[in-house]
């Protein structure tokens, strides 16, 4: 007996996000409209990007950063979350 796998129907929303990067870009960009502490590349200020790479992400290459949620009081990228 041979079983064949059929592709289940995929919604348009699921097709839109083919990668986790695409999903993150979309969701963070939506959030950015209401909250200016979120930055998505290529629109991350250089100071925030460098500080986030060094302070939050412990020296990761800034080119690898997709987005930053900056929770620092001075909006300098030294506290928050890096994606």
MDTraj code that builds the backbone (N, CA, C; nanometers):
import mdtraj as md
import numpy as np

residues = "UNK UNK UNK UNK UNK UNK UNK UNK UNK UNK UNK UNK UNK UNK UNK UNK UNK UNK UNK UNK UNK UNK UNK UNK UNK UNK UNK UNK UNK UNK UNK UNK UNK UNK UNK UNK UNK UNK UNK UNK UNK UNK UNK UNK UNK UNK UNK UNK UNK UNK UNK UNK UNK UNK UNK UNK UNK UNK UNK UNK UNK UNK UNK UNK UNK UNK UNK UNK UNK UNK UNK UNK UNK UNK UNK UNK UNK UNK UNK UNK UNK UNK UNK".split()
xyz = np.array([
    [0.0843, -0.1166, 0.0000],
    [0.0000, 0.0000, 0.0000],
    [0.0897, 0.1241, 0.0000],
    [0.0655, 0.2145, -0.0905],
    [0.1443, 0.3368, -0.1012],
    [0.0595, 0.4534, -0.0527],
    [0.1165, 0.5265, 0.0391],
    [0.0478, 0.6444, 0.0909],
    [0.1115, 0.7676, 0.0298],
    [0.0311, 0.8594, -0.0103],
    [0.0864, 0.9834, -0.0626],
    [0.0511, 1.0975, 0.0324],
    [0.1442, 1.1846, 0.0469],
    [0.1223, 1.3007, 0.1327],
    [0.0686, 1.4131, 0.0464],
    [-0.0429, 1.4640, 0.0851],
    [-0.0981, 1.5775, 0.0133],
    [-0.0731, 1.7025, 0.0947],
    [-0.0402, 1.8087, 0.0232],
    [-0.0163, 1.9364, 0.0901],
    [-0.1492, 1.9897, 0.1411],
    [-0.1511, 2.0177, 0.2691],
    [-0.2733, 2.0735, 0.3254],
    [-0.2895, 2.2168, 0.2774],
    [-0.4111, 2.2618, 0.2802],
    [-0.4330, 2.3994, 0.2354],
    [-0.3643, 2.4956, 0.3314],
    [-0.2910, 2.5909, 0.2759],
    [-0.2153, 2.6868, 0.3546],
    [-0.2780, 2.8236, 0.3333],
    [-0.3035, 2.8912, 0.4422],
    [-0.3648, 3.0230, 0.4308],
    [-0.2663, 3.1224, 0.3708],
    [-0.3193, 3.2333, 0.3192],
    [-0.2337, 3.3370, 0.2615],
    [-0.1400, 3.3941, 0.3663],
    [-0.1876, 3.4040, 0.4887],
    [-0.1039, 3.4584, 0.5956],
    [0.0160, 3.3674, 0.6210],
    [-0.0060, 3.2365, 0.6197],
    [0.1036, 3.1423, 0.6413],
    [0.2028, 3.1465, 0.5254],
    [0.1543, 3.1644, 0.4037],
    [0.2437, 3.1722, 0.2890],
    [0.3276, 3.2990, 0.2924],
    [0.2731, 3.4050, 0.3492],
    [0.3419, 3.5328, 0.3567],
    [0.4708, 3.5212, 0.4369],
    [0.4678, 3.4415, 0.5428],
    [0.5827, 3.4277, 0.6306],
    [0.6545, 3.2972, 0.6008],
    [0.7352, 3.2978, 0.4988],
    [0.8084, 3.1773, 0.4628],
    [0.9304, 3.1580, 0.5511],
    [0.9743, 3.2645, 0.6159],
    [1.0893, 3.2542, 0.7052],
    [1.0561, 3.3222, 0.8368],
    [1.1295, 3.2878, 0.9387],
    [1.1112, 3.3541, 1.0679],
    [1.1519, 3.5008, 1.0575],
    [1.2488, 3.5308, 0.9712],
    [1.2903, 3.6694, 0.9517],
    [1.1754, 3.7532, 0.8956],
    [1.1033, 3.6989, 0.8000],
    [0.9889, 3.7690, 0.7432],
    [0.8811, 3.7941, 0.8468],
    [0.8573, 3.6929, 0.9291],
    [0.7583, 3.7057, 1.0366],
    [0.7990, 3.8162, 1.1339],
    [0.9252, 3.8136, 1.1781],
    [0.9731, 3.9149, 1.2725],
    [0.9675, 4.0549, 1.2127],
    [1.0101, 4.0691, 1.0892],
    [1.0051, 4.2003, 1.0227],
    [0.8629, 4.2563, 1.0235],
    [0.7683, 4.1741, 0.9856],
    [0.6290, 4.2173, 0.9785],
    [0.5760, 4.2580, 1.1153],
    [0.5949, 4.1729, 1.2140],
    [0.5401, 4.1989, 1.3467],
    [0.6078, 4.3181, 1.4141],
    [0.7386, 4.3291, 1.4025],
    [0.8090, 4.4408, 1.4663],
    [0.7773, 4.5717, 1.3942],
    [0.7627, 4.5668, 1.2632],
    [0.7254, 4.6875, 1.1886],
    [0.5864, 4.7354, 1.2296],
    [0.4948, 4.6421, 1.2524],
    [0.3614, 4.6787, 1.3012],
    [0.3710, 4.7442, 1.4382],
    [0.4510, 4.6867, 1.5238],
    [0.4677, 4.7386, 1.6598],
    [0.5337, 4.8769, 1.6576],
    [0.6246, 4.8970, 1.5651],
    [0.6978, 5.0239, 1.5539],
    [0.6040, 5.1416, 1.5303],
    [0.4924, 5.1177, 1.4626],
    [0.3962, 5.2244, 1.4355],
    [0.3407, 5.2844, 1.5640],
    [0.3300, 5.2025, 1.6679],
    [0.2731, 5.2490, 1.7944],
    [0.3787, 5.2796, 1.9001],
    [0.4998, 5.2292, 1.8822],
    [0.6023, 5.2402, 1.9863],
    [0.7387, 5.2637, 1.9212],
    [0.7956, 5.3814, 1.9424],
    [0.9216, 5.4154, 1.8748],
    [1.0457, 5.3557, 1.9400],
    [1.0299, 5.2645, 2.0343],
    [1.1465, 5.1977, 2.0928],
    [1.1915, 5.0788, 2.0069],
    [1.1142, 5.0445, 1.9043],
    [1.1475, 4.9336, 1.8149],
    [1.2145, 4.9878, 1.6893],
    [1.3219, 4.9220, 1.6482],
    [1.3946, 4.9597, 1.5280],
    [1.4165, 4.8346, 1.4435],
    [1.3901, 4.8445, 1.3143],
    [1.4103, 4.7327, 1.2215],
    [1.5142, 4.7757, 1.1183],
    [1.6105, 4.6874, 1.0888],
    [1.7128, 4.7231, 0.9917],
    [1.6503, 4.7389, 0.8546],
    [1.6882, 4.8296, 0.7746],
    [1.8091, 4.9104, 0.7791],
    [1.7908, 5.0453, 0.8499],
    [1.6808, 5.0614, 0.9224],
    [1.6505, 5.1896, 0.9855],
    [1.6892, 5.1954, 1.1332],
    [1.7840, 5.1120, 1.1761],
    [1.8331, 5.1164, 1.3135],
    [1.9414, 5.2233, 1.3200],
    [1.9248, 5.3227, 1.4079],
    [2.0308, 5.4237, 1.4205],
    [2.1645, 5.3574, 1.4543],
    [2.2716, 5.4072, 1.3955],
    [2.4031, 5.3439, 1.4123],
    [2.4433, 5.3323, 1.5587],
    [2.4206, 5.4376, 1.6365],
    [2.4559, 5.4357, 1.7789],
    [2.3808, 5.3239, 1.8523],
    [2.2524, 5.3109, 1.8238],
    [2.1706, 5.2065, 1.8865],
    [2.2190, 5.0690, 1.8425],
    [2.2478, 5.0536, 1.7140],
    [2.2935, 4.9252, 1.6608],
    [2.4246, 4.8808, 1.7248],
    [2.5220, 4.9706, 1.7306],
    [2.6529, 4.9363, 1.7876],
    [2.6406, 4.9055, 1.9365],
    [2.5680, 4.9893, 2.0096],
    [2.5506, 4.9648, 2.1529],
    [2.4759, 4.8348, 2.1795],
    [2.3706, 4.8084, 2.1020],
    [2.2943, 4.6846, 2.1204],
    [2.3812, 4.5624, 2.0919],
    [2.4616, 4.5692, 1.9871],
    [2.5496, 4.4571, 1.9523],
    [2.6503, 4.4296, 2.0634],
    [2.7034, 4.5354, 2.1236],
    [2.8062, 4.5192, 2.2266],
    [2.7497, 4.4931, 2.3663],
    [2.6463, 4.5649, 2.4043],
    [2.5953, 4.5567, 2.5421],
    [2.4886, 4.4494, 2.5607],
    [2.3934, 4.4421, 2.4702],
    [2.2830, 4.3465, 2.4853],
    [2.3224, 4.2093, 2.4318],
    [2.3807, 4.2069, 2.3116],
    [2.4096, 4.0806, 2.2437],
    [2.5525, 4.0324, 2.2654],
    [2.6232, 4.0919, 2.3592],
    [2.7574, 4.0468, 2.3991],
    [2.8554, 4.0336, 2.2827],
    [2.8636, 4.1374, 2.1998],
    [2.9651, 4.1404, 2.0958],
    [2.9290, 4.0751, 1.9649],
    [2.8017, 4.0506, 1.9404],
    [2.7617, 3.9909, 1.8128],
    [2.7896, 4.0905, 1.6996],
    [2.8110, 4.0395, 1.5807],
    [2.8336, 4.1226, 1.4630],
    [2.7080, 4.2055, 1.4359],
    [2.7175, 4.3388, 1.4318],
    [2.5997, 4.4231, 1.4079],
    [2.5265, 4.3907, 1.2773],
    [2.5963, 4.3365, 1.1789],
    [2.5333, 4.3008, 1.0519],
    [2.4334, 4.1864, 1.0674],
    [2.4426, 4.1113, 1.1755],
    [2.3531, 3.9982, 1.2009],
    [2.2243, 4.0403, 1.2712],
    [2.2158, 4.1650, 1.3139],
    [2.0999, 4.2119, 1.3903],
    [1.9881, 4.2530, 1.2958],
    [1.8702, 4.1964, 1.3165],
    [1.7527, 4.2256, 1.2360],
    [1.6718, 4.3408, 1.2952],
    [1.6604, 4.3420, 1.4281],
    [1.5801, 4.4447, 1.4945],
    [1.6262, 4.4620, 1.6384],
    [1.5919, 4.5775, 1.6949],
    [1.6262, 4.6076, 1.8338],
    [1.5040, 4.6682, 1.9004],
    [1.4746, 4.6202, 2.0201],
    [1.3762, 4.6857, 2.1059],
    [1.4574, 4.7547, 2.2142],
    [1.4641, 4.8855, 2.2086],
    [1.5486, 4.9647, 2.2978],
    [1.4676, 5.0098, 2.4193],
    [1.4997, 4.9544, 2.5350],
    [1.4277, 4.9908, 2.6577],
    [1.5106, 5.0802, 2.7497],
    [1.6222, 5.1326, 2.6995],
    [1.7077, 5.2182, 2.7808],
    [1.6433, 5.3559, 2.8009],
    [1.6714, 5.4180, 2.9147],
    [1.6147, 5.5496, 2.9440],
    [1.6637, 5.6568, 2.8481],
    [1.7868, 5.6457, 2.8037],
    [1.8467, 5.7457, 2.7150],
    [1.8300, 5.7103, 2.5667],
    [1.7566, 5.6055, 2.5366],
    [1.7360, 5.5584, 2.3985],
    [1.8693, 5.5405, 2.3245],
    [1.9653, 5.4767, 2.3954],
    [2.0979, 5.4592, 2.3376],
    [2.1284, 5.3138, 2.2988],
    [2.0326, 5.2237, 2.3170],
    [2.0524, 5.0856, 2.2758],
    [2.1326, 4.9997, 2.3728],
    [2.1513, 5.0452, 2.4956],
    [2.2308, 4.9691, 2.5917],
    [2.1473, 4.8713, 2.6734],
    [2.0154, 4.8801, 2.6640],
    [1.9264, 4.7866, 2.7333],
    [1.8118, 4.7522, 2.6390],
    [1.7684, 4.6289, 2.6394],
    [1.6558, 4.5895, 2.5574],
    [1.6700, 4.4491, 2.5041],
    [1.6156, 4.4285, 2.3846],
    [1.6139, 4.2965, 2.3220],
    [1.6646, 4.3104, 2.1785],
    [1.7454, 4.2142, 2.1369],
    [1.7996, 4.2116, 2.0016],
    [1.7430, 4.0893, 1.9290],
    [1.7050, 4.1086, 1.8034],
    [1.6555, 3.9989, 1.7205],
    [1.7491, 3.9801, 1.6036],
])
top = md.Topology()
chain = top.add_chain()
for i, resn in enumerate(residues, 1):
    res = top.add_residue(resn, chain, resSeq=i)
    for name in ("N", "CA", "C"):
        top.add_atom(name, md.element.get_by_symbol(name[0]), res)
traj = md.Trajectory(xyz[None], top)
